[in-house]
Structure formats: structure tokens, C-alpha cells
Amino acid sequence: MALLWQDSQVTRQLLRLVLLHMAWEVGSGQVRYSVPEESKHGTFVGRLAQDLGMEVVELVSRMFRMVSKGRRDYFEVNFQNSVLFVNSRVDREELCGQSPLCAIDLEVIVDKPLRIFHEEVEIQDINDNAPVFHVNKENLFILESRLPDSRFPIEGACDADIGTNSLLNYKLSPSKHFTVDMRTNDEKSKSLVLVLRKPLDRE
């Protein structure tokens, strides 16, 4: 009975070692690339074999394959030179919305021996969206008794881009009575206001 218990302990130890080794082998590779959104089909992203420490000739013999975790195959590999390239257009805003980090996860699997490499392709934002106002026309009713420096909140525009590509600047058509001003409040959000520069005379 004691002998059987010792055998099962040894078997468990060996199984743990095998699993740890497999986990190290499987998860031992991570490669990161970046590419601007809206890149055309065929745009170069990286050289997979070189970046994974493999030879190009190994891609076929080791049954190389790439799996995308997304719904579409945005990237493909040329087996003749191991170049990873853009397969279909990527719209960053459609894929990730306003998230500051946008990346597509890929898995490269090779056999003999089995290795799984995790890849991440960061999608860089470009300034490809024009600012849009929610309404085309906004009516303001201002009493002529209002004093100069009176401020009137107005609806600003929205830009689907992020970071520096989403910074908005406003300019008012020439006016001797009004100007526009952008203010940042304590919560770091920005508000747009119309500022009265000089008294109004309705007549």
C-alpha cells in the first residue's frame, strides 16, 4: 500500500514538472508590433521568423500557423519571407472606440516541438475623423442688459479621434460683440462658452 502511495506521489511530481515545462515552452514568446490605422492591404508590419528566433524555411516544415483572436483576419503572413502584413483595413475607432490603448492579439503556433507565441499589434490613431456638431443650429436668447464678460455655455463639437488628434480649436466669425472661450473645469472636462465682449443695444 505504501509503495502504491509513493508511486502516485512520484507520478504527480513528474506530471507537475512536465506541465511546468510545457507552460514555459508554450508561453515563452511575446512579440509586439504597431501599425497606423487605415493602413492599406500589404503594409509591412514585421518579420515574424526573425523576431521569433526562427528560420524562414522552418515556417512550412514546422506547420506554422497564425490565429487571430478577433472576428476578422486583419493580418496575414507571407510564407516565402515571413513578413507579417496588413490584410484588411483597420478602423481604430470602430475596433476600440475611445480606449487609449487599442491592440489586436494574435497567436502563432508552430509544431515539432510545439511552441505558441503571443503577438500584439498596436493600432495607432491617425487624425482621420472630422469634428462634428450634434446640432447644426443653436438659438441663444440674451437680454441686452447683460454686462460684458457674461458667459453663455454652448454645445461643442465631438471628434472620434483620441489624444492629440482629438484636440479641438474654435474660431468665431468676425464679431465685435462676442468671442468664444474654452475652459477646463476641476474634473478636467472642457466646456465651450460664448463670451459677451461689449454691451448689446437691441435698437
C-alpha positions, -999 to +999 in steps of 0.1 A: +000+000+000+028+024+009+046+016-023+015+025-044+012+058-025+049+066-032+044+057-069+014+081-071+034+109-054+063+104-079+038+104-108+023+136-096+057+153-092+066+142-128+033+154-141+039+188-124+073+191-140+060+182-174+032+208-171+056+235-159+079+227-188+050+228-213+038+261-199+072+276-202+076+263-237+041+274-248+042+309-233+078+317-238+073+341-267+057+376-269+062+400-298+048+435-301+043+455-333+025+487-341+008+499-373-012+531-381-049+526-385-063+528-421-031+512-434-035+497-469-035+460-478+001+448-479+015+473-455+046+459-438+042+451-400+072+429-391+094+399-399+079+371-379+105+344-383+134+367-374+115+382-345+106+348-331+141+334-335+132+310-364+145+305-399+121+313-428+125+277-441+110+264-408+076+280-414+064+252-436+083+223-421+071+232-386+035+237-397+035+274-388+000+289-385-014+322-371-046+326-353-064+359-348-084+363-316-107+388-333-136+384-356-116+393-387-082+384-402-066+419-402-031+404-407-016+377-429+019+362-432+039+357-464+055+322-460+082+330-485+098+358-465+079+356-431+066+392-435+036+400-414+014+424-434-019+442-432-047+420-448-077+443-444-083+479-433-084+486-396-106+514-383-093+521-348-125+539-336-147+510-348-125+485-332-117+501-298-138+533-296-122+559-273-100+534-255-065+549-251-049+516-260-060+496-290-044+463-299-051+431-318-039+398-302-025+371-325-012+337-317+015+320-337+016+282-334+044+260-346+049+222-342+079+199-338+083+209-310+051+227-301+055+264-294+029+291-290+039+327-294+017+356-284+017+387-306+002+421-301-003+446-329-010+481-315-033+501-338-020+537-338-046+565-340-044+589-370-063+621-375-089+606-398-122+620-383-135+655-388-151+672-357-189+671-358-215+692-341-246+674-328-268+703-339-264+725-370-281+755-354-284+767-318-305+797-307-294+818-278-317+844-262-297+872-245-310+902-227-295+935-239-290+944-202-264+917-198-230+930-188-197+925-207-179+893-198-212+875-193-207+838-204-232+816-222-225+778-225-228+764-260-226+729-273-191+719-285-181+695-313-171+659-309-141+642-325-139+604-327-101+605-327-081+603-294-052+621-278-036+650-296-057+641-327-089+649-308-079+684-296-104+710-309-098+747-316-128+770-321-129+802-341-158+826-343-166+845-375-157+883-370-178+899-343-174+930-322-198+917-296-188+881-290-159+858-287-156+820-278-136+806-250-127+770-239-124+763-202-113+732-183-131+726-150-119+708-119-129+674-134-106+681-164-135+682-188-137+711-212-166+734-218-172+759-246-187+793-239-198+823-258-184+855-241-200+889-244-173+915-252-193+947-252-228+959-242-257+950-265-280+976-280-311+959-295-322+990-313 
